[in-house]
């Protein structure tokens, strides 16, 4: 499975559509949570593409599919 190359702004938009909200921010990392209590840490470095391993981990934790991206 080849993951799409996306930046943190796009991932933030996708997670918000899936019901995640920003709970707090620690430096350049946003801590997000949904109603089920699932917590996601999203690194936010403006203009930089997220590493594929980070995208894969966020997809697993947030139960996202490739279609969601």
C-alpha positions in Angstrom: 0.0 0.0 0.0 1.5 3.3 -1.1 0.4 6.2 1.1 -0.3 9.6 -0.4 2.2 12.4 0.5 0.3 14.9 2.5 1.2 17.8 4.8 -0.1 18.5 8.3 -2.7 21.0 7.2 -4.4 18.4 5.0 -4.2 15.8 7.8 -5.7 18.3 10.2 -8.6 19.0 7.9 -9.2 15.2 7.4 -9.1 14.6 11.2 -11.5 17.4 11.9 -14.0 16.0 9.3 -13.8 12.7 11.2 -14.8 14.3 14.5 -11.4 15.0 16.1 -10.9 18.4 17.9 -7.7 20.1 19.0 -7.5 19.6 22.8 -4.1 21.4 23.3 -0.8 22.1 21.6 2.6 21.4 22.8 5.2 23.2 20.7 4.7 22.1 17.1 2.5 19.1 18.0 -1.3 19.3 18.2 -3.0 16.9 20.5 -6.4 15.9 19.2 -9.2 13.8 20.6 -12.6 12.5 19.4 -15.8 11.6 21.3 -14.6 8.0 21.8 -11.5 9.2 23.6 -9.0 8.3 20.8 -6.0 10.6 21.1 -3.9 11.6 18.1 -0.7 13.6 18.1 -0.2 15.6 14.9 3.2 17.2 14.2 2.5 20.6 12.6 5.5 21.9 10.6 4.2 24.4 8.1 4.8 23.4 4.5 6.5 20.1 5.3 5.2 16.7 4.1 4.5 14.2 6.9 6.7 11.1 6.9 4.8 8.0 5.5 5.3 6.2 8.9 3.6 9.0 10.7 0.7 9.0 8.2 0.3 5.3 8.6 0.3 5.5 12.4 -2.3 8.3 12.4 -4.5 6.3 10.0 -4.3 3.2 12.3 -5.0 5.2 15.5 -7.8 7.3 13.9 -9.2 4.2 12.0 -8.9 6.1 8.7 -9.0 4.3 5.3 -7.1 5.2 2.2 -10.4 6.6 0.8 -10.5 9.1 3.7 -7.3 10.6 2.5 
